[in-house]
């Protein structure tokens, strides 16, 4: 696959996402930015620059009344989604980067993961179903996302990582010349999330609340093939009736809903997943190159804090992950910062 010049890589991906938003004469949108990076880890942020070291996502979610007819028709044809429920369209661009542990080496190490990045744009359909009993709140949310992009030098991993390093006066990563080669990449993700238990909160007045949000997730494509289950428990003040921090999120886009006041919560949870393929571990699919062997089962634990006022949400979390490849038994920690805001035009 020919390399895409740096100045053209992101515009090309935005061009892929643009057709998904066609027909959205949106009177509103929720814009969400998520940055995952181990440099922000509590306690050891400057000493864990390895593995899944950085990921960024920028997403825009539109209200149901702005969803184009083709997206509603597609949702109606997919068994994942409930009949007659509101359909929200989201578009996203993002990048993920992974590196070995020793960033001073200029050649691939045979028992550590390769340098690899993937740059993508995608579209998602999201269908929430809300329990008519506001006190019980047995809600559910289904999401299907399709991402297209590139793995390899055209994904601009070297530029992103070393520019960030220079900002924080960290030595450059030296081995990007030995990274996974360019190839087309794609990924489909399906997720179902429930609210199985809830009490208090609900964003309609100042009071203590809590809820439990389990989920199932399956992913398939050249980027990764895996399936997992997990969940979080949230406890907070004036807890909103959303589904926790996520990039594709329609919460707060309903004009009829009362404006949310100040809220704050903490969460903790985890996930276990079976892994058949991960390009950030074993390298590319269509070309031979550096890579190691995926662990068939990976677990993670997460905890964090989130707060909001009106249409704005800010969240910070920490995720601790078990070893992802067999050659080295290495655990990893990464932090997540989320900023999201809904706006009416």
C-alpha positions as CSV (number, residue, x, y, z in Angstrom):
1,X,0.0,0.0,0.0
2,X,1.5,3.4,-0.9
3,X,2.3,5.7,2.0
4,X,0.0,8.6,2.6
5,X,1.8,11.9,3.2
6,X,1.4,13.2,6.7
7,X,-0.5,16.4,5.6
8,X,-3.1,14.3,3.8
9,X,-3.6,11.3,6.2
10,X,-6.2,13.0,8.5
11,X,-8.1,14.8,5.7
12,X,-8.5,11.5,3.9
13,X,-9.9,9.9,7.0
14,X,-12.3,12.9,7.5
15,X,-13.4,12.4,3.9
16,X,-14.3,8.8,4.8
17,X,-16.4,10.0,7.8
18,X,-18.1,12.8,5.9
19,X,-20.6,10.6,4.0
20,X,-21.8,9.2,7.3
21,X,-22.9,12.6,8.5
22,X,-24.6,13.5,5.2
23,X,-28.2,14.5,5.8
24,X,-27.6,15.6,9.4
25,X,-29.0,19.1,9.4
26,X,-28.3,19.0,13.2
27,X,-29.8,21.5,15.5
28,X,-27.5,20.0,18.2
29,X,-24.5,17.8,18.7
30,X,-22.5,16.3,21.5
31,X,-18.7,16.7,20.9
32,X,-16.5,14.4,22.9
33,X,-12.7,14.2,23.1
34,X,-10.9,11.3,24.8
35,X,-7.1,11.1,25.4
36,X,-5.6,7.9,26.8
37,X,-1.9,8.2,27.7
38,X,0.3,6.6,30.3
39,X,2.2,9.9,30.9
40,X,-0.8,11.0,33.0
41,X,-0.7,7.9,35.2
42,X,-0.9,8.5,38.9
43,X,2.4,7.8,40.6
44,X,4.5,6.5,37.7
45,X,3.4,8.4,34.6
46,X,6.9,9.1,33.2
47,X,8.1,5.5,33.8
48,X,5.5,3.5,31.8
49,X,5.9,4.7,28.3
50,X,5.3,1.4,26.6
51,X,2.6,-0.9,25.3
52,X,-0.7,0.9,24.5
53,X,0.9,4.2,25.3
54,X,-1.5,6.6,23.6
55,X,-4.9,6.8,22.0
56,X,-7.1,9.8,21.0
57,X,-10.7,9.9,19.8
58,X,-12.7,12.9,18.7
59,X,-16.4,12.1,18.2
60,X,-19.6,14.0,17.3
61,X,-23.0,12.5,18.2
62,X,-26.3,13.9,16.7
63,X,-29.8,13.9,18.2
64,X,-32.3,11.4,17.0
65,X,-34.4,13.9,15.1
66,X,-31.4,14.8,12.9
67,X,-30.6,11.1,12.0
68,X,-30.8,10.7,8.2
69,X,-33.3,8.2,6.8
70,X,-30.5,5.9,5.6
71,X,-29.2,5.5,9.1
72,X,-32.7,4.8,10.6
73,X,-33.2,2.2,7.8
74,X,-29.9,0.6,8.6
75,X,-30.7,0.4,12.3
76,X,-34.1,-1.1,11.5
77,X,-32.4,-3.9,9.6
78,X,-29.9,-4.8,12.3
79,X,-31.2,-7.3,15.0
80,X,-29.0,-5.6,17.6
81,X,-31.3,-2.6,17.9
82,X,-34.7,-2.4,19.4
83,X,-37.7,-1.6,17.1
84,X,-39.1,1.9,17.3
85,X,-36.3,3.3,19.6
86,X,-34.6,6.6,18.7
87,X,-31.5,6.2,16.5
88,X,-28.4,8.5,17.0
89,X,-25.6,8.8,14.5
90,X,-22.1,9.5,15.5
91,X,-18.9,10.1,13.6
92,X,-15.4,9.7,14.9
93,X,-11.7,10.1,14.1
94,X,-8.9,8.6,16.2
95,X,-5.4,7.2,16.5
96,X,-3.9,4.4,18.6
97,X,-0.2,3.9,19.3
98,X,1.7,1.0,20.9
99,X,5.5,0.6,21.4
100,X,8.0,-1.8,23.1
101,X,9.4,-1.1,26.5
102,X,12.9,0.0,25.4
103,X,12.4,3.1,23.3
104,X,16.2,3.6,22.8
105,X,16.5,0.6,20.5
106,X,16.4,1.3,16.8
107,X,15.5,-2.3,15.7
108,X,12.6,-4.6,16.6
109,X,13.1,-6.7,19.7
110,X,12.1,-10.3,19.2
111,X,10.3,-10.8,22.5
112,X,8.5,-7.4,22.8
113,X,5.6,-5.8,20.9
114,X,6.3,-3.9,17.7
115,X,6.1,-0.2,17.1
116,X,2.6,0.2,15.5
117,X,0.0,2.9,15.0
118,X,-3.5,2.9,13.5
119,X,-5.3,6.0,12.3
120,X,-9.0,5.8,11.5
121,X,-12.3,7.5,10.8
122,X,-15.7,5.9,11.4
123,X,-19.4,6.1,12.0
124,X,-21.6,4.6,14.7
125,X,-25.3,4.0,15.2
126,X,-26.4,4.2,18.8
127,X,-29.9,3.2,20.1
128,X,-30.8,3.8,23.7
129,X,-34.0,2.3,25.2
130,X,-35.2,3.9,28.5
131,X,-37.4,2.2,31.1
132,X,-40.7,4.1,31.5
133,X,-40.3,3.6,35.2
134,X,-38.0,6.5,36.1
135,X,-37.3,5.1,39.6
136,X,-36.4,1.6,38.4
137,X,-34.4,2.7,35.3
138,X,-33.8,-0.7,33.7
139,X,-32.3,1.1,30.7
140,X,-30.2,-0.3,27.8
141,X,-28.0,1.2,25.1
142,X,-26.8,-0.6,21.9
143,X,-23.9,0.7,19.7
144,X,-22.5,-0.4,16.4
145,X,-19.4,1.3,15.1
146,X,-17.5,0.8,11.8
147,X,-14.0,2.2,11.5
148,X,-11.7,2.4,8.4
149,X,-8.2,3.6,8.3
150,X,-4.5,2.7,7.9
151,X,-1.9,0.8,10.0
152,X,1.7,1.7,9.5
153,X,3.9,4.8,8.9
154,X,0.9,6.7,7.3
155,X,-0.9,6.5,10.7
156,X,1.6,9.1,11.9
157,X,2.5,7.3,15.1
158,X,6.1,8.6,15.1
159,X,5.0,12.2,14.6
160,X,2.4,12.0,17.3
161,X,4.5,10.3,20.0
162,X,7.7,12.2,19.5
163,X,5.9,15.6,19.3
164,X,4.3,14.8,22.6
165,X,7.6,13.7,24.1
166,X,9.2,17.0,23.2
167,X,6.4,18.8,24.8
168,X,7.1,17.1,28.1
169,X,10.9,17.0,27.6
170,X,11.0,13.2,27.2
171,X,13.6,11.5,25.0
172,X,12.3,10.5,21.5
173,X,11.3,7.0,20.7
174,X,14.1,5.7,18.4
175,X,12.6,2.6,16.8
176,X,9.9,3.9,14.5
177,X,11.9,3.1,11.4
178,X,11.2,-0.6,12.3
179,X,7.5,-0.2,12.7
180,X,4.7,-2.4,11.1
181,X,4.4,-1.5,7.4
182,X,1.5,0.3,5.8
183,X,-1.7,-1.6,5.2
184,X,-5.4,-0.8,5.0
185,X,-7.2,-1.5,8.3
186,X,-10.8,-1.9,9.4
187,X,-12.7,-2.7,12.6
188,X,-16.4,-3.3,13.5
189,X,-17.5,-2.9,17.2
190,X,-20.8,-4.0,18.7
191,X,-21.7,-3.2,22.3
192,X,-24.7,-3.6,24.5
193,X,-24.7,-1.8,27.9
194,X,-27.5,-2.1,30.5
195,X,-28.5,-0.4,33.8
196,X,-29.5,-3.4,35.9
197,X,-29.7,-1.7,39.3
198,X,-30.1,1.9,40.3
199,X,-31.1,4.0,43.2
200,X,-31.4,7.8,43.8
201,X,-29.6,10.3,41.5
202,X,-31.1,10.4,38.0
203,X,-30.0,14.0,37.5
204,X,-33.3,15.5,38.6
205,X,-32.3,16.9,42.0
206,X,-29.5,17.0,44.5
207,X,-29.3,13.6,46.1
208,X,-27.0,10.6,46.5
209,X,-27.4,7.9,43.8
210,X,-25.8,4.8,42.4
211,X,-26.1,2.3,39.5
212,X,-24.6,-0.8,38.0
213,X,-23.8,-0.9,34.2
214,X,-22.7,-4.2,32.8
215,X,-21.8,-4.6,29.1
216,X,-21.0,-7.0,26.4
217,X,-18.7,-6.1,23.5
218,X,-17.5,-7.8,20.3
219,X,-14.9,-6.5,17.8
220,X,-13.9,-8.0,14.5
221,X,-11.6,-6.7,11.7
222,X,-8.0,-6.6,10.6
223,X,-7.2,-4.4,13.6
224,X,-8.5,-6.8,16.3
225,X,-10.8,-9.8,16.8
226,X,-12.0,-10.2,20.4
227,X,-15.0,-10.4,22.7
228,X,-15.5,-9.3,26.2
229,X,-17.8,-8.7,29.2
230,X,-17.5,-6.3,32.1
231,X,-19.1,-3.4,33.8
232,X,-18.8,-0.5,36.2
233,X,-20.6,0.6,39.4
234,X,-21.1,4.3,39.9
235,X,-21.8,6.2,43.1
236,X,-22.3,9.9,43.1
237,X,-24.4,13.1,43.8
238,X,-27.2,13.9,41.4
239,X,-26.0,10.9,39.2
240,X,-27.2,11.5,35.6
241,X,-29.2,8.9,33.6
242,X,-26.5,8.2,31.1
243,X,-24.3,5.1,30.6
244,X,-20.9,6.3,31.9
245,X,-18.1,8.0,30.0
246,X,-18.1,7.1,26.2
247,X,-17.1,8.8,23.0
248,X,-20.4,8.2,21.1
249,X,-22.9,9.7,23.6
250,X,-26.3,11.3,23.0
251,X,-27.0,12.2,26.6
252,X,-28.3,15.8,27.0
253,X,-29.4,16.2,23.3
254,X,-33.1,15.9,24.1
255,X,-34.8,19.4,24.2
256,X,-37.6,18.0,26.3
257,X,-35.3,16.8,29.1
258,X,-34.8,19.1,32.1
259,X,-31.4,20.8,32.0
260,X,-28.9,18.9,34.3
261,X,-27.5,20.6,37.3
262,X,-24.1,19.9,38.9
263,X,-23.3,16.2,39.4
264,X,-20.3,14.2,40.5
265,X,-19.5,10.5,40.8
266,X,-16.9,7.9,41.1
267,X,-16.8,4.5,39.4
268,X,-15.0,1.2,39.5
269,X,-15.2,-1.9,37.4
270,X,-13.5,-4.2,35.1
271,X,-13.6,-6.3,31.9
272,X,-12.4,-9.7,30.8
273,X,-12.0,-10.5,27.1
274,X,-10.9,-13.4,24.8
275,X,-8.5,-12.3,22.1
276,X,-7.9,-13.9,18.8
277,X,-6.0,-11.1,17.0
278,X,-4.7,-7.7,17.9
279,X,-2.6,-5.7,15.4
280,X,-1.0,-3.7,18.2
281,X,0.5,-7.0,19.5
282,X,1.0,-9.3,16.6
283,X,1.6,-6.8,13.8
284,X,0.0,-6.5,10.4
285,X,-2.4,-8.9,8.7
286,X,-1.5,-8.5,5.1
287,X,2.3,-8.2,5.3
288,X,5.0,-10.0,7.3
289,X,6.6,-7.9,10.0
290,X,7.5,-7.6,13.6
291,X,5.1,-8.9,16.2
292,X,4.6,-11.2,19.3
293,X,1.9,-13.6,20.4
294,X,-1.4,-12.5,21.9
295,X,-2.5,-13.8,25.3
296,X,-5.9,-15.5,24.6
297,X,-7.4,-13.9,27.7
298,X,-6.8,-10.4,29.1
299,X,-8.5,-8.7,32.0
300,X,-8.5,-5.0,33.1
301,X,-9.6,-3.1,36.2
302,X,-10.7,0.5,36.0
303,X,-11.6,3.4,38.4
304,X,-12.2,7.1,38.0
305,X,-14.1,10.3,38.8
306,X,-16.5,12.2,36.6
307,X,-18.3,15.5,37.0
308,X,-20.6,17.7,35.0
309,X,-22.5,20.9,34.9
310,X,-25.2,21.6,32.4
311,X,-24.1,20.2,29.0
312,X,-20.4,19.7,30.0
313,X,-18.8,16.5,31.3
314,X,-15.2,16.0,32.5
315,X,-13.9,12.6,33.5
316,X,-10.5,11.1,34.6
317,X,-9.9,7.4,35.0
318,X,-7.1,4.8,35.5
319,X,-7.1,1.4,33.8
320,X,-4.8,-1.5,34.9
321,X,-4.4,-4.3,32.3
322,X,-3.0,-7.8,32.5
323,X,-0.2,-9.0,30.2
324,X,-1.4,-8.9,26.5
325,X,1.3,-11.1,25.0
326,X,3.1,-14.3,26.0
327,X,6.7,-13.3,25.5
328,X,6.7,-11.0,28.5
329,X,4.5,-11.0,31.6
330,X,4.1,-7.3,31.8
331,X,1.2,-5.4,33.4
332,X,0.3,-2.0,32.1
333,X,-1.5,1.1,33.4
334,X,-3.0,3.9,31.3
335,X,-5.0,7.0,32.2
336,X,-8.0,8.4,30.4
337,X,-9.2,12.1,30.2
338,X,-12.6,12.8,28.7
339,X,-14.1,16.1,27.9
340,X,-17.6,16.2,26.4
341,X,-20.1,19.0,25.7
342,X,-23.5,19.2,24.1
343,X,-24.5,22.3,22.2
344,X,-27.7,23.5,20.5
345,X,-27.4,25.6,17.4
